[in-house]
Amino acid sequence: MDQTKVLQAAADQKVSLTGYQYLETDVLRMAKLVGARLVVFSNAEVGSWEALDWSAGIPHSQRVYSATISLRAVDVNTGEIEWSGKAQSTERFSNIEEGISLLTCHALATAWGMRNPGATAPENVCPQGSGVMVTETHRPVANPTSSGRENLTPPMNN
């Protein structure tokens, strides 16, 4: 969906879609105006701590995180939830971008039936450090030399 088109529709309707607070009904109304079928809402609960790292033999302070990511796709016409998924870190991590990306991948894998809730998605679905989700496609492949794999960048925001 073209972000410019969405922001213009919001401006025309005098609705603010920026910042951290918005009404989901406004988002769904704007999405319908621009022809979207689904809107994916995300919620991230992130905790952070200062931890001492002794790995080099001398202590140094390092920020570590834990997080829970919840995703749900809402049909703009009916308001029904099409799919939802959630993932929670079981260990603290130090790279916030990689951690959130990996948790988002696991939440999507749950939503799309590629992992059981509470389980870890297979390494071939959410490769650590890649920032992408890899899924096997089940559609006929037009190009026989194609690998039949798609790379999907996990959504990070609403």
Secondary structure as the mmCIF struct_conf table of DSSP 4:
data_model
#
loop_
_struct_conf.conf_type_id
_struct_conf.id
_struct_conf.beg_label_comp_id
_struct_conf.beg_label_asym_id
_struct_conf.beg_label_seq_id
_struct_conf.end_label_comp_id
_struct_conf.end_label_asym_id
_struct_conf.end_label_seq_id
HELX_RH_AL_P HELX_RH_AL_P1 GLN A 3 ASP A 12
TURN_TY1_P TURN_TY1_P1 GLN A 13 LYS A 14
BEND BEND1 GLY A 19 TYR A 20
HELX_RH_AL_P HELX_RH_AL_P2 GLU A 24 LEU A 33
TURN_TY1_P TURN_TY1_P2 VAL A 34 GLY A 35
BEND BEND2 ARG A 37 ARG A 37
STRN STRN1 LEU A 38 ASP A 53
TURN_TY1_P TURN_TY1_P3 SER A 55 ALA A 56
BEND BEND3 GLY A 57 ILE A 58
STRN STRN2 HIS A 60 ASP A 75
TURN_TY1_P TURN_TY1_P4 VAL A 76 THR A 78
STRN STRN3 ILE A 81 GLN A 88
BEND BEND4 THR A 90 GLU A 91
STRN STRN4 PHE A 93 PHE A 93
BEND BEND5 SER A 94 SER A 94
HELX_RH_AL_P HELX_RH_AL_P3 ILE A 96 ALA A 111
TURN_TY1_P TURN_TY1_P5 TRP A 112 GLY A 113
BEND BEND6 MET A 114 ARG A 115
TURN_TY1_P TURN_TY1_P6 PRO A 117 GLY A 118
BEND BEND7 ALA A 119 ALA A 119
HELX_LH_PP_P HELX_LH_PP_P1 THR A 120 PRO A 122
TURN_TY1_P TURN_TY1_P7 GLU A 123 VAL A 125
BEND BEND8 CYS A 126 CYS A 126
TURN_TY1_P TURN_TY1_P8 GLN A 128 GLY A 129
BEND BEND9 SER A 130 SER A 130
BEND BEND10 VAL A 132 VAL A 132
STRN STRN5 MET A 133 GLU A 136
BEND BEND11 ARG A 139 ARG A 139
HELX_LH_PP_P HELX_LH_PP_P2 PRO A 140 VAL A 141
BEND BEND12 ALA A 142 ASN A 143
TURN_TY1_P TURN_TY1_P9 PRO A 144 THR A 145
BEND BEND13 SER A 146 SER A 146
BEND BEND14 GLY A 148 GLY A 148
STRN STRN6 ARG A 149 LEU A 152
HELX_LH_PP_P HELX_LH_PP_P3 THR A 153 PRO A 155
#
